């Protein structure tokens, strides 16, 4: 049995989809806070169990019989609460006798326990101390946060403005990260490893050129002032400092093929919406 936690979220659903191409649906468990939100997965033959990060008893029941478990990190932003939820999930995994665990961590969490990596770093340490066979899947920022249908506005205006100083971003698509997780959950040779996943490096000047090529409309790039606020301003500063330029071959290794390119991501982002807005 393969259990996917937080399976009704965007990443979790993609992982379940990939798993269904590898194992029978009945051997997949979708652990979700609200089973009603995963009725479509149940209709496809997936076992749906209630597994709420704030309800340890539900996690123990949801993880029961798991040969492998994908622990998708909590969306909780408060580091202390997020860590508490992760520790409850680890305790439940141990109590349920989970055979092996894969955890969706974040790039840099192996060595850095500050900022966005705080809860991930502490969770990794707890996993190492738990005795559970493990694989760390350290994700970069999702490409979809930057390469999405909102880019149509740049095509419409003929201008793409940003405040990243022309530095690179090593983002990866959810689809690639989900496929990598499914490969780890169903393959061999991954236990005891920590993967630092990065997608192909891209910059906003490259993005402007790619938008023009894909759309057939000239799109100029302009470096603007950093007038963003909060998390976006912080992130822009990280990009300008080169903090998102690290590159590894881990994602391509686990995928067994190259990761999604900038052109492929832009083509998807500019694709007309399906009828009905789906």
N, C-alpha and C positions, 0 to 999 in steps of 0.2 A: 504494500500500500504506500502511495506517495501522497503526502499531505501538503497543501499549499495554504499558508495562513494569509489573512487579508485578501482572500481570493476574489472578492467582488470589486476590488480596486482596479485601476487601469493596468498596472503591471501584473497583478495577480491573474486577471482574466486572460492576458496574453500568454502567461506561463501555462495556464490550464489548456488553452488552445494548442500550444506546442506539444504539451504532454499527450494530448489526445491523438497526435499523429504517431506516437511512439508506443503507448500502452493502452489497453482497453479502458474505456471511460469508467467502468466500475472499479478500477484499481486506483482511481484518483479521488482524493477527498478535498473539497473546498471548505476550509474553515473560515467562517465569516461571522461578523458581529450580528447581522440580521439575515437569517436564512431566507426570508422573503425576498431580499434583494438579489438572491442568486437562484431564483426559481428557473431561470433560463438554463443555468448549468445543470440543475437537477433534471430538466426535461431532456437534456442531452445524455443522461445516464451517469453523470458525475454524482458521487455521494456528497451531499451538503450537510455539514454539521455546524452547530453554533460554537464559535470559538472567539470569545471576547477578551481582548487584552486586559480588561479591567475585571475579569471574572476568572480567576485561576482554575476553579473547578470545571468551568466550561472548556478551558484549554486542555486540561488533562483528558477529558472525554473526547475532545476533537482530535487529539493526537494519538489516541489509542490505536495500536496495531500499525503504526507508521514505520515502514522500513526506512524511508527517508522523509525528511521534513524541510520545506523551504520556509524559513522564518523571514518574512518580508517586514522590514523595519516599520515601526509605528509612525503614522503621520503627525503625531503629537509634536509640537514645536518646543515645548518646555523641556529642556534636557533632563531634568530630574524626573519628571513624570514619564517621559519616554523611556528612560533607563529602568524605572520601576516596572513598566509594562514588559520590557524585554526580559528582565530578570524573572518575572512571573512566568513568562513563556518558557524560559530555560528550565526553571524548576518543574514545570508541567511536562516538558519534553523528557526530563530525567525520570520523573515519576511514571510516565507512560511507556518507558522503555524504548524510546525512539532509537532506531538503528544508527542514523547519521543525520547531521543537520547542516544545511547551507544557509548562510545569513547574508542578507543584502546590506552591506556596510557602505562606507563612503571613502573615496580616495583620500589617502593621508591618515586614515584612522588608525593604522597600525602603529604609528609613532606619535601622532598629535592628538591630544585630548582637550583641545580648546575650540571655541566657536562651534561651527557646524559639525565638527567631528567629535564633540565632547561625549555624547551618549553612545556613539558608535565605538569609540575607543574603549570606553568602559565595558560595553557589551562584548567586544572582542576579548578583552581580558577575562570576563566572566565565562565565556565559551571555552577559552583555553583552560580555565580552572575547573570546568565542569566534568571533564573526562569524556565528554561526548565526541565521537568522531565528527569532524567538521570540515567545511570548506567556506572560506570568506570570499564573498563576491563584492568587491569594492567598486561602487558605481561612480561615474562622473555625473555632472549635471545632465539632465535629459535634453536631447536636441530639441524636443518639442517645445521647450520653454522659449526657444529663440527662433526656431525654424517651423513656423506654423502659418495658418491662413492669414494671420495678421500682416504677413509680408505683402499681401495684395495691395495694401495701402501704399507701400513704397513703389510698387509698380504703377499704381494709379497716379501718384504724384511725380514719379520720375526721379525720386531722391530717397536715399537711405542714410539716415543720420544715426550716429552712435557716439559713445564716449569711452571707447575701449583702447584708444591709442594705437589701433592697428595690430594689437597683439592677438595671439591665437587662442582658440577655445577647443578643448578636447572632448566635447560632448558626444554622447552616444544615444541612439534611438532606443525607446522602450522595447521595440520589437526585437532588436539585436540583443538587448540585455535579457529579455524574456527567453529568447532562443538559447542563449548561453546557460541560463539557469536550468532550462529543461534538459540540456545536454549533460550538465553536472548531475542532475537528479537521476538520470537514466544511464549514465556512463560510468566507466571505471577510471581509476588513476587520478581522481581529484581530491581524495581525502587527505587532510593535513596540509592543504595548500591554501594560499591566499592570493587571489587574482586581483590585480589592479587594472580594471577595465578602462580603456580610453578609446574614443572613436578617432577618425581621421581629423587632424588639426585643420581648423579653418579660421579665417578672419573676416571682418565686416567688409573690407575692400573686395575680397574674393566673393563674398556673398552678393555684393552689388553687381559684380560682373556676371555671376551665375544667374541672378534674377533676370538680367537683360538677355542672356543667352536663352533661357528657358521660356521667357514670356515674349521675346521678340520686340520688347519695348526698351529703349535706353533708360538705364537707371544709374544715376550719378551717386557716388559716395561722398559724404561730408562728415568730417569729424566735428562734433558739436560740443558745447559745454556740458559738464556733468551736472544737470539740474534735477536729477532724480533724487528720490528721498528713500530713507530706510534701507531695507534689504537690497534693493536694486542699486542704490548708490554704493553700498559696500561691495556688491558683486562687481560693479564696473571698476572699482579700485583694485580688486583682486585680479581682474583680467589685465588691467594696465600694468600691474606689477609682474605679470608673467606667471601667475600662480596656476593658471589653467593650461599651461603649455606642456606639461609632462606627457610623455608618450611611452607606451609599452606595446608589446605584441600579444598581450594576454587575451584580449577579446577575440582577435582573429584566430588565435590558437584554439580557444574553446569552441568558437563557432565552426571552425574548419573551413572558413571562407572569409573574404574581406568584409569588413563592416560597411554599413550604409554610407555612401559618399555624400558630399555636400550637394552635388547635382541631383542625386536621387531624392534626397530629403526635400530640396526645393521643388522638384517636380511634383512630389506628393502634396506639399503645402499649397501649391498653386492650382491643384486639380479642382475643377468645379465641384461644389457640394452636391451630394446625391439628392434626388427629389425628396421632399419632406424634411430636408435639413439633416438627414442621417449621416 
